Amino acid sequence: DVEIKACVSCGQLWLRYFVEYEAFTKSGRWARGIIDEATASNITPEAAPDFLARLPLHLFGGSYSDEKSGSRSGPMNWGL
């Protein structure tokens, strides 16, 4: 799933990418990062993971990481 949401306080756009493999317990993972308006209007679900990996920092979490969240740079493990 891919979502673009605006912060209620400041209006900053955020890209959220979420994937879960229903056949596998604790496989849900998400990442969220800042995105500009021009990129947000053109981003595809297939391009979202690479976009997030190129950011200097993105947030991550999900059941895959035992519901722990944090921040990091670089690619995430989206596969099984």
C-alpha positions as CSV (number, residue, x, y, z in Angstrom):
1,D,0.0,0.0,0.0
2,V,1.2,3.5,-0.8
3,E,-0.2,6.6,0.9
4,I,0.6,10.3,0.6
5,K,-0.5,12.2,3.7
6,A,-0.1,15.8,4.8
7,C,0.9,16.7,8.4
8,V,-2.0,18.4,10.1
9,S,0.2,20.8,11.9
10,C,2.6,22.0,9.2
11,G,1.3,20.6,5.9
12,Q,4.5,18.6,5.1
13,L,3.8,15.7,2.7
14,W,4.8,12.2,3.8
15,L,5.0,9.0,1.7
16,R,4.0,5.8,3.5
17,Y,4.8,2.4,2.0
18,F,3.4,-0.7,3.7
19,V,3.7,-4.4,2.7
20,E,2.5,-7.5,4.5
21,Y,2.5,-11.1,3.4
22,E,-0.7,-12.5,4.8
23,A,0.5,-16.1,4.7
24,F,3.3,-15.3,7.1
25,T,3.0,-14.2,10.7
26,K,4.8,-10.9,11.6
27,S,5.6,-10.0,8.0
28,G,4.1,-6.5,8.1
29,R,6.5,-3.6,7.5
30,W,6.2,0.0,6.7
31,A,8.4,3.0,6.0
32,R,7.6,6.7,5.9
33,G,9.5,9.6,4.5
34,I,9.2,13.3,3.5
35,I,8.2,13.8,-0.2
36,D,7.7,17.0,-2.2
37,E,4.5,17.8,-4.1
38,A,5.9,17.3,-7.6
39,T,7.3,13.8,-6.7
40,A,4.1,12.9,-4.8
41,S,2.0,13.5,-7.9
42,N,4.1,11.1,-10.0
43,I,5.3,8.4,-7.6
44,T,4.1,4.8,-8.3
45,P,3.8,2.0,-5.8
46,E,6.7,0.2,-7.6
47,A,9.0,3.3,-7.2
48,A,8.1,4.0,-3.5
49,P,10.7,1.6,-1.9
50,D,13.6,3.0,-4.0
51,F,12.5,6.5,-3.3
52,L,12.5,5.9,0.5
53,A,15.9,4.1,0.3
54,R,17.4,7.2,-1.3
55,L,16.2,9.6,1.4
56,P,18.8,10.8,3.9
57,L,16.4,9.5,6.6
58,H,13.1,7.6,6.8
59,L,11.0,6.2,9.6
60,F,10.2,2.4,9.8
61,G,8.3,-0.1,11.8
62,G,5.8,-2.9,11.8
63,S,5.2,-6.4,13.0
64,Y,8.3,-7.6,11.2
65,S,10.4,-5.7,13.7
66,D,8.3,-6.7,16.7
67,E,6.4,-3.4,16.5
68,K,9.6,-1.5,17.1
69,S,10.0,1.7,15.1
70,G,12.9,3.9,14.4
71,S,14.7,5.9,11.8
72,R,17.4,5.0,9.3
73,S,18.8,5.6,5.8
74,G,19.2,3.1,3.0
75,P,17.1,0.2,1.7
76,M,14.8,-1.9,3.8
77,N,14.2,-5.6,3.5
78,W,10.8,-5.8,1.8
79,G,10.9,-9.5,0.8
80,L,10.4,-12.6,2.9
